[in-house]
Amino acid sequence: MNAGQLVTVKLYGGGTASRRLVAVKEKVVVICGEEEYANAQREGRPPEGLGFPKADVDLSRTEKAVL
């Protein structure tokens, strides 16, 4: 897993969304949206993300960042 890869996240209510991977920690996966990831890259700072339980993030379905 590399920062910037797309991951699929299970949302409250049963839906899913694609988000950018920020970090994988012991019990959570930190993710952010496209806009935050692009802004952070442009500004030379780490992206600000939200932690989701590992069980709610599909790490097997990732793509490399295209930024």
N, C-alpha and C positions, 0 to 999 in steps of 0.2 A: 504494500500500500504506500502510495506517495501522495503528499499534499497536492491538492488540485484535481485529483481524480474524481470523476463523477461516481456517486453512490446512490442507491435507491433507499429511500427512507419511508417507513410505515408511519402514516399520520394518524392522529386521533380521529376516529370516525371511520377508519378502514381504508382511506385512500393512500396513495403513494406519491412521492415527489423525488425528483433528481436534485441533488445538492452537491456542493464541492466539499471534499474531505479536507479538514484542517489538521486533525491529529487523531491518533488512536491511542487511548489510554487504557488502564487496567479494566475498568468496567463501563466506560463510555466511549463514544465516538463523537468527536467535535466536528460539526459541519457548518457551512455557511452558504448563502445564496450566491448566484452568479455576480450580482452587482457588487456585493461586499468583497468578493474574491478579486474581481477586476480592479476595484478601487484600491485595495490593499497592494496589489501588484504594482499599479501605477504610482502609488505613493511610497513604495519601498518599505512597507510595514507588514507585520503579520496580520492575517485576517482575523476579525472578531467573529467567533462562532458560538453556537449553542451545543451543549452536550446532550446526546441521545443515548439511551441504553443500547448496548451492542446488539441485543436481540431485535431491536427495531430498525437496524441498518443492515442492508444486504451488501456485504463487502465483496462478494463473489462476482457481482455485476458492476464492474468499474470500467472506466475508459480513462485514457490519459488526457490531461488538460490540454486545451488548444488555445493558449493565450500567449 
